[in-house]
Amino acid sequence: MIEHKPEPQWVAVEEFLSDVVVRPGSPLKRAVASALEAGMPPIEVAPNAGKLLKLLVQLSGARRVLEIGTLAGFSTIWMAQGLPDDGELVTCEYLPKHALVARANVDAAGVGHKVDIRVGAALDTLPQLLDDGRGPFDFVFIDADKENNPQYLDWAVRLGRPGTAIVMDNVVWEGALLDPSMDEINAPGIISALEMMGEDPRLDGTVMQTVGSKGWDGFALAVVR
């Protein structure tokens, strides 16, 4: 795993923006605290990124959201808040103990009725969604193990429809996309997914670099053609 090294001024600016503009509520703050208490790594999205996900869900008019990588449910809560009350969010989490924490957090945030947590390897649970006739999903957020990013991106397309928006987090990875030797486990998957996003005729995408408490990173945004 690569070491993320945020600069103090990046963190200070992020905290200012979070306090002044983003203003996450107590259920979201509690979700972050619960992850630390449960011994989870502090790898949830930053508050400004979470708020962006919420706004993208709203701007896209999404009613069905798919998330790959739940952790403690921080991003799940943000996106569920962007859905209408009868909207649906299916989120895939590998570890049962993480899923339990996430379930408590989404319920405490008042969005639990919108959230279906699927436990197990996403490459097992995603085909089940297709078999069960779930979807098509209007919005997909990919934030799980990076080595499987290409497969997750393919499933996002298969479970989507023309116009489905896809966001993939952590695609700059401290610049490892230029030097895969920096992280030989995750970097190849990140690079392959970006190449797929640029070459696959089913997708039209772009990438934004970011800096903040999570270091030097970025996210990809694509639309299914």
N, C-alpha and C positions, 0 to 999 in steps of 0.2 A: 504494500500500500504506500502510495506517495505521501510525503509530508507537505501539508499545506501551511504556508507561512504568510499570514496576513500582516500587512504593514499597520502600525498603530493609527495612522491618519485614515486609512481605509475603514478601520473599525469605528473610529470616532465619527466619521461622516455617516456611516451606516446607522449608528445609534441615533444620531441627530435626526436623520430622515425617518427612522422608525418611530421616534417619539413625536415628531412634529406632524408627519403626514400619514404614516401607515397606521399607527396607534392600535396594535393588536390588543384584543380584549383579554380578560383574565382566563377564559378557557384555553386560549392559545398559549399564554404564558405557563399555565399549569401543564399543558402537554409537553412543553420543553423540560420543565422541572421533573415531570414524571419519568421522562426518558433517562435523565441523569440518575434519578433515584433507583431505576431498574438496572443501572449499569450499562445502558446502551451507549454506543459512540455518539458524540455530538455532531451528527452529520445531517440533521434536518436542514431544510432550506432556510435561508435567512428570512426575517419577517417581510422585507420589501419584496423578495421573490415570491413568498407565499401570497402576498396581496396581489402581485401581478398575476398569479395563477387564478385567483378569484376573479379578477377583472377580465381576464381572457375567457374564462368560462361564461361570464355574463355577456361580453361583447360578441362571442360566437353564438349566443342563443342556445347553448348546450342544455340538453335535458338528460343525457346519459353520459357519464364520465367514467373512464377506465384509468386506474392508477396502477403502475407496476412498481412496487416498493413502498410499503406502508410505514415502517418503523413505528414510531409512537403516535402516528396519526396527525402530525402537525400540518403537513400539506393537505392531508385528507380533509381536515376541518375547514381550511381556507377554501378549497374547491367546493365542498358541500355547501358552504355559506353562499357561494355564487350560484347555486342551483335553485330553481323554483322549489316550492315545498313538496311537490310531487315528483321531483327529479330523483335520479338514481346514480349512485357512485359505487362502482365495484372496484375494490382495491385488493391487490395480491401481495401477501406477506409470507415469506419463507418460514420464519420462526414462530411457533405457537406462542411463546412467551411474549414476543413483540405484539402479536395479534391481540392478546389479552389486554395489554396496556393500551393499545390503540382503541379497542372497543370501549374501554372505560372512558377514554378521553373524548371520543366522538359522542358518546351518550351524554357525558357531562356538558358538552358544548351545545346540546340540543339539536344535533343533526344526525343522531344515530339512526333515525327512521329512514334516512336516505342512503345509508352506508351498508354495503354487503362486503364483509371481509372474507376473502378466500385464502385459506392457509395451505401452504405447500409450495413446492418449486413452481415458479410462474410458468415455466415451459410445460408443466403438467396441467396447471389450472387454466391457462389460456385456451388450449384446445377444448377443454370441458365447456367453456363459455360458448364456443362456436357450436359444439354439439347440442348444448341446451337452448340454442336459439337466442341467446342474450345479445343485445345490440340491434342494429349497429350503434356504435358509440360515436358521439359527436365531438368528443374531446378526449385526448389520451396524454397522460403524463408518465414519462419513463424515468425512473430514478432508483435503479436497483444495481445489481452486480454488473459492472461495465463490460465484462468479457462476453456477456450474452446480449449486448445492445443490438447487434444486427438482427438477431432472432426476435427480440422484443419489437423492433421497428417493423419487421415483416408482419408480426401478429397485430400490431397497431393498425396497419393497412388492411389486413384481412378482416379485422373486427370493426373497421370503420366503414366509411362511405365517401363518395365524392364530396369534398368540403369539410371533412373531419380535420380538426386541428390537432397537431401532435407537438408536444414539447418534450425535449430530451435534455436532462440536466447533466452538468459536469462534463462538458465536451472539450474544454481547453486543458483542464487537469494540470495546472502549473506548467503548461507548455509541452507536456509529454506527447501531444499529437505531433510535434516536430522531432521528438527524440524518444521513441518507444522504449529505449533501454532504461529510461527513468522509472518505468513501471511495466514490466514485461507481462504482467497478468492483465491489467486493465487497459493499458494504452492501445493494444492491437484491436480490441473490441470497439473502443471509441473511434479509432481511425476508420475501421471497416464500416461502422454505422454512418459516419459522415460521408464516406465515399458512396455508400448506397444512397444516401439522401440526395447527393448531387447527380447520380447517374440513373437511378431508378425512374422510369417514365411515369410511375404512379405517384411520384412526389415532387413537390416544389418547395424548396426550403432556404433558410438562411441561418446564420449563427451570430450571436452577440457575445463579445468578451465582457467579463465582469471582474470587479475586484471588491473585496469586502472581508467580512469576518471569516469567510470560507476560503480566503486566499485568492489567487489568480485563477479564474475559471471562466465559464460561459455556458450558454444554453443554446440549443438548436430549436428552431420553430419551423414546422413544415405543414403543408396542407395536402391532403390527398386529392389528386386530380380526378 
